[in-house]
Amino acid sequence: MIKFFKIIALGIATPEERKNWFARYENQIESGKINFFDRSWYNRGIVEPVMGYGTEEEYFDFMNNVNKFEQSLVDKGIKLFKFWLSITPQTQKKRFELRKNSPLKYWKFSPNDAKVIDKWEIISNYKTQMFNKTSSRMSPPTLS
C-alpha cells in the first residue's frame, strides 16, 4: 500500500526552511503518489501569526505568494485537493478535556493546546482571510 501514498508530517521548520517556506513542502511531494500533508503550508497563514511563531513579514509574504505556489504545483501536473477540517470551540474544549484526563492520551495535551483554547476568534479571523485570499479562480478549489 505504501507505494501509492505518502503521509507527510513535518516538525518545526529549521531557519533555512523558514526562509524557503514553500520549498519545504514541495520537496516532500513524491511523483505518482497521493501525498497527504498532516498540516500544510497554511500554518504560515493561520497558526504562526496567531501564536506569534512567525513575523508579520513572513505572513504577508505567504499571503502574497500562496496562490502562485499552488498554481506552480498544478502547472507541474500535480492534482491539488485541499481539505479544511474544523470543529466548534465547544468540541475543541471537550476533546482537550478528554485528552488531559485519558491515561492513554494525556501526553498529547501540550502547552500549545492550552494556549490555543482562548484564541478561537483570532484563529477564525485568520482562517477567513486565508479562505478569501485562496478561494479565487487562480487557485484550486478549497473545501471547508
Buried (B, 14 or more C-beta within 10 A) or exposed (E): EEEEEBEBEBEEBEEEBBEEBBEBBBEEBEEEEEBEBEEBBBBBBBBBBBBEBBEEEBBEBBBEBBBEBBBEBEEEEBEEEBEEEEEEBEEBEEBBEEBEEEEEEEEEBEEEBEEBEEBBEBBBBBBEBBEEBBBEEEBBEBEE
